[in-house]
Each structure stands twice: as structure tokens, then as C-alpha cells.
Amino acid sequence: MPKPPPPGPKDPGGPPPDDDTLTTGFYEAAPTEISPPSDKKEPSLDSLIAAEIHHDSTDPQWAEGSQPGVTRVAGEGDTGGPESGDEPPERRPRRSPAVLKVAAVVAVAALAAGAALAYRSHHRKQVLAKGLARARELVYPDTYAGYRDAAAVLEPLVPIDPIEAGAFRSFALAMLYADYRDEAAGQAAEALLLEPERAPVAPPAAYLARAALAVGRREAGTALGFASRPGGGVWAATIQGRLALLAGNPALALPPLEDALKAEPQFPAALALQGDALRRAKRFEQAREAYATALAASPTHPRAAYGMAKLALSGKARAEEATPALERLIADRSATPPNERGRAALHLAALRARAGDRGGAAAAMDAAGVEGADRAWMEKAVTEEELNRTGYRMVAGAPAAFQSASDDDPYEPPPPAAAAPAKVKKDKKAARAKPTAKQKAKPAKATKPTKGKTTKAKTSKAKTPAKKAAAKKTSSRKTTSKTSSTSRTTPAQP
């Protein structure tokens, strides 16, 4: 039997091949064979990542499984072939190794980018959480160094989180302004509050910062309004107690301070203010305990150190309880401003002078580092504090080198010095004018008559006004008669 003739050329009019390329994807005809790789340089990874971001995921060239673009093996599912005399099916084009390599690189890059973004987000949250926690630890002692260092820790975190980190940094700077009169810190705090206050819900630290700025400006109503906002915690209650104390009402300051200490029993700011309120209310022993607890938690706390010194100057505490804290403040040149060290030197010099240590008092004044008019005022103030034994009284007229927001006792003028002697002199006159009943009952002593004077003449001071006038007339008559008699007996001169 003769062999069938070899297959002829493709009949253009025959039926179309069994292929879904014509009806699937964005193509109207089967894709042609991709040319083999050339010597051209492959695109960089960055350009591939950028292309991947903008690539259309519905492109059939990137589909998998049974989608178009997968090479079909001849003979699988086909009835025709060279042996059967049918025309073999047209083969699908295979992908170039370069394209597959690019796809693998893009996939790996996408996964790496996603992992990097996830890690960056997690790392960012960790950094913010650690920074805010560290800042809270630094402001807890309520000192100049603590607020300064907390602001420095949060400064690089503000661009990452201008809401939370920005609000808390603003609070630290606002406390530097309120407690230590740092004008630059106050201006920086104002600028940082713009973003937190634009947020849908402002963080509590933003309200505390506004309250602290108002305290520094002596705007009690504004400060109380912001400190009363919810979420402020112990700081809000402490600011409320401070405002009541500034208003001269120690009794009103105690309840919010007690609330703060219930939440944080060792909170130095609330303890020092509680000591001031108790001392002004004459509850000296309780005030001493509050100051001692505050100094144990924050050894260089200015308000607590000054309060203990005032108790010692009033005789309500031992000098040994006050001097260590004052000495620490004076020696802490890097973390305590000059005005606070000057105030501590003033109280320390007064305590040493009262104890008879004149050399130690002079050394304390020298440590303040002031000269001229400031030194003259300091010497005067030391003398007044030393000699005032009735209780502590703030010395008026303090220059800027000695002004402290932590030493804010209200000024009480001393009693007038001339009032007591004038009263005694008046009482003596009254005693002379009005003899007591005992003096009236006492018999008058017999006196020897003198020439030309009688006993009655000596007691003429006790006569009534009418008797005085009569006696004056009588004496004038006697004088007149005596003069006329003299003129009669004396001969006229030529």
C-alpha cells in the first residue's frame, strides 16, 4: 500500500486552530515569538520597582496556569500529527529567560519593599513609644534639667509625630517658661502647639502646655480652664493646686493636690506645693513631712528646698534638714539656673549666720556670684532673714538675680517700728493725769515748808483749770504790788 503524500502547505481557507488566543486578553492575534536576549543592558532594580507599581495586573502575559501565554506541549490532547497525516498545531511562544528573571526580581523587590514598610512602621511606633516614655521620666522630678532634657529627647521625634511628640515637647518647654522664666522656650512651645491643636482630638499634653503658658503669664482663668480639661492626670491637678496657692488660698489648694498624690504618692511637684500650702496654713509638721518626701524623690527640687529652709528660719525645723538641699542646688551649676542658685545661697547664708557661722554665711553669698547692687541687696536680705525670729517673711525688692517662680510667698510688710513706743508714751501721760485709787487712798507725806512757797504750790499741777486760772490772777496781783512798792522805795536817778 503506497504511503500517503506528505502534508502540503497550510490551507488558508481551512478551519481556525483550536486556540483561545484570539478571544482572550487585549490581543486580537496570537503573540509572536519573543526574540532571544540581546546584548542590551538590563533595567535597574529601581526602574523595575517603579514599573511594577504602575503595571497593570490584568495583563495576560503575567497570568499563570491555563491562561494564555503558557506553552502547550505537542501531542497532548491533539488528534493530529505527522503520523496521522494532519497538520500539527501551532506552538505557543515561550517566554524569554530575561523576562522571567525580571519578573522574579520585581516580585522579590515588591516583597522586600512591603517588608521594609511594615518594619519601618513598627520601628517608628517603637521609637515614638520609647521617646515619649523617656520624656515622661525626665519631667517627673519637676526640675529645670528634667524639662530641658525631655525637650531635647523629643525634638527629633516631632517630624515623625507632630501630634503626640509635638504636644509633649511643647509641655516641657512651657514648664521651662512657667517655672524658670525662659522666654525662648515659651515661644517655641507656642509654635509647636499649632499641629496638635488642629488635630480632630487634641492630646492632653497640649492642654497642659496651654495651662503652663498661662501660669507663666499670670493668667489664672485661662490656666484653670485648660487644666480642667479631661485626661490631664496628676499634672492637671497639680496645676490647679498651684493656681489656688497663687491666689492666696492655701485651703483651696489642698484638695486637688491630695487627689494628685493619691494617684502618685511620690510626685515631687504636688508634694512641694502641698508643703507650701500647709506651711502657710500654719500646719508646720505636716509641711515638713511633705517637703522631706519631695526632696527624697527629687533631691534638687527648688520649691521643696526653699520651703524646708523657711521652716528652719521660722524655728519649725532643724537647720540640718534644710542645708543639704540648698548646698546641692548651689553646687549644681550645669542643671540649675543662676537665679535659683542665688535664692538657695540667700537662705543658706541666713541659716549659717543665725548659727553664728559668719564665715560660712560669707562663703554662701560668694557662691551666688553676684556683685554691686545685687550683692548689697543680698547682704541686706540675709540680715533681715537672720534677725526675724517670729517667722519667715519674704524680703521685698529682689533683683532679677534672685527672683524665682518657685519661691513665691506673698510679701508681708513688717509692722511699723514707731507704733509701740508712741503708745507707751501716751500711757505714761495718762497715768500722770489720772492717779490710781491706791494713790488716792495713800496719805500725803508731810513736807517742810520752804521760804516763800507752801506745800500747796508743789501740788498745783493737780488743780482744776478754774483753780489754775485763779492762782494765775493772784500771782499777777502779787507781782504788780511788789513792783509798785519797789518803785516807791527806790529814789529816782538823776
Secondary structure, DSSP 8 states (H G I E B T S, - for coil): --------S--TTS---S-STTTSTT-SS---------S-----HHHHHHHHHH--TT-GGG--TTSTT----TTSS----TTTTS----------HHHHHHHHHHHHHHHHHHHHHHHHHHHHHHHHHHHHHHHHHHHTT--HHHHHHHHHHHGGGTTT-TTHHHHHHHHHHHHHHHHH--HHHHHHHHHHTHHHHHSSS--HHHHHHHHHHHHHTT-HHHHHHHHTSTT-HHHHHHHHHHHHHHTT-HHHHHHHHHHHHHH-TT-HHHHHHHHHHHHHTT-HHHHHHHHHHHHHH-TT-HHHHHHHHHHHHTTSS-HHHHHHHHHHHHH-TTTS-HHHHHHHHHHHHHHHHHTT-HHHHHHHHHHTT--THHHHHHHHHHHHHHH--SS----S---GGG--TT----------TTHHHHHHHHHHHHHHHS--HHHHHS-------BTTB-HHHHTGGGS-HHHHHHHHHHHHHHHHHHHHHHHHHS----
